[in-house]
Amino acid sequence: MIAVGKPAPDFTLPTDDGGSLSLAALKGRKVVLYFYPKADTPGCTIEAKDFSAQQPAFAAAGADIVGVSADPVKAQAKFKGKYNLAITLASDEAKTMLQDYGVWVEKSMYGKSYMGIERTTVLIGNDGRIARIWPKVKIEGHVDEVLEAAKAL
């Protein structure tokens, strides 16, 4: 399980552009990992558009933004193109990284239990340690809060 102050678990995931991304490749930079349940659904679209709109401000603060879901790369690429998103989207269909970060959890809807992603954001410092965790994210105002934390780091 992840915790503030501990090293962030490394990962290598395929990305929306057909490449791959590892945490090790971002060493020395701040990283915002935001985990979202499903591409092109209402809440996830708002969150992705909000992060995308603030991407220049995050870049100015020395932070890279990576959105992660269990959607296939093809779905991620379609989602990014449809909304002209300016952020990297990564796919963890195997759910290994999602489990390492503790966001692949049992959820419940209409009395039925199922496994899914708990909307969570993790800010990793340029030292590779977890600086802040936002569990069970409420989307409104969230990106601004994450940006302020990234600037202060």
C-alpha positions in Angstrom: 0.0 0.0 0.0 1.2 3.5 -0.8 1.8 6.2 1.8 3.0 9.7 2.0 6.8 9.8 2.3 7.4 6.3 0.9 8.9 5.7 -2.6 6.3 5.6 -5.3 6.1 2.1 -6.9 7.8 2.0 -10.3 5.7 1.0 -13.3 6.0 0.8 -17.1 2.7 1.1 -19.0 1.6 1.5 -22.6 0.4 5.0 -23.5 -2.2 6.5 -25.8 0.4 7.3 -28.4 1.5 3.7 -28.9 4.6 4.2 -26.7 5.3 3.4 -23.1 6.0 5.3 -20.0 7.8 4.4 -16.8 8.1 6.2 -13.5 11.9 5.8 -13.8 11.8 7.8 -17.0 10.3 10.7 -15.1 12.9 10.6 -12.4 13.8 14.1 -11.1 10.4 15.5 -12.1 7.2 15.9 -10.1 4.5 13.5 -11.3 0.7 13.7 -11.0 -0.8 10.3 -11.4 -4.6 10.5 -11.6 -6.5 7.3 -11.6 -9.9 7.3 -13.3 -12.5 4.5 -13.7 -13.4 4.6 -17.4 -12.5 6.7 -20.5 -15.2 8.8 -22.1 -17.7 8.7 -19.2 -19.1 11.9 -17.8 -17.0 12.3 -14.6 -13.8 11.0 -16.2 -14.2 13.4 -19.2 -14.6 16.4 -16.9 -11.5 15.4 -14.9 -9.4 14.8 -18.0 -10.5 18.1 -19.6 -9.7 19.9 -16.4 -6.2 18.4 -16.1 -5.6 19.0 -19.8 -6.6 22.7 -19.5 -4.2 23.2 -16.6 -1.4 21.2 -18.3 0.7 24.4 -19.1 0.5 25.5 -15.4 1.6 22.0 -14.2 4.5 22.0 -16.7 5.5 25.5 -15.4 5.5 23.9 -11.9 7.8 21.1 -13.2 5.1 18.5 -13.0 4.0 15.8 -15.6 0.4 14.6 -15.6 -0.4 11.0 -16.3 -4.0 9.7 -16.4 -4.3 5.9 -15.7 -7.2 3.5 -16.2 -7.7 -0.1 -17.1 -9.1 0.8 -20.5 -7.3 -0.6 -23.5 -4.7 1.7 -25.2 -7.0 2.0 -28.2 -9.8 3.4 -26.0 -7.4 5.8 -24.4 -6.2 7.1 -27.7 -9.8 7.6 -28.9 -10.7 9.4 -25.7 -7.6 11.7 -26.0 -8.4 12.5 -29.6 -12.1 13.1 -29.1 -11.4 15.8 -26.5 -8.0 16.9 -27.8 -6.5 16.2 -24.4 -3.0 17.6 -23.7 -2.0 15.0 -21.2 -0.6 11.4 -21.3 -3.0 8.6 -20.8 -1.7 5.2 -19.7 -3.3 1.8 -19.7 -3.1 -0.9 -17.1 -5.3 -3.7 -18.4 -3.4 -6.2 -16.2 -4.2 -4.0 -13.2 -0.8 -4.6 -11.6 0.1 -1.0 -11.2 -3.5 -0.2 -10.1 -3.1 -2.8 -7.3 0.4 -1.5 -6.4 -1.1 2.0 -5.9 -4.1 0.6 -4.0 -6.7 2.0 -6.3 -8.1 -1.3 -7.7 -10.8 -1.9 -5.1 -14.1 -3.6 -4.5 -16.9 -1.2 -5.2 -20.7 -1.4 -4.9 -23.5 -0.1 -7.1 -27.2 -1.0 -6.8 -26.4 -3.6 -4.3 -23.9 -5.4 -6.5 -20.2 -5.7 -5.7 -17.6 -5.4 -8.4 -13.9 -4.5 -8.8 -13.0 -1.1 -10.2 -10.8 2.0 -9.9 -11.3 4.3 -7.0 -10.9 7.8 -8.4 -7.6 8.8 -6.7 -4.8 11.3 -7.4 -1.2 10.8 -6.3 1.5 13.6 -6.3 5.0 12.2 -6.5 7.9 14.6 -5.7 11.0 14.9 -7.8 12.7 12.7 -5.3 10.4 9.8 -6.3 8.5 9.8 -3.0 4.8 10.2 -2.6 4.1 13.8 -1.5 0.3 13.7 -1.3 -2.6 11.4 -1.9 -6.2 12.4 -2.7 -8.5 9.3 -2.3 -12.1 9.2 -3.4 -11.7 12.4 -5.5 -14.6 14.8 -5.9 -13.9 16.4 -9.3 -15.0 20.0 -8.8 -12.1 22.1 -7.8 -9.8 19.1 -7.6 -7.3 20.0 -10.3 -6.7 23.5 -8.8 -6.0 21.9 -5.5 -3.5 19.4 -7.0 -1.9 22.3 -9.0 -1.4 24.3 -5.8 0.2 21.3 -4.1 2.5 20.7 -7.1 3.6 24.4 -7.1 4.3 24.2 -3.3 6.4 21.0 -3.6 
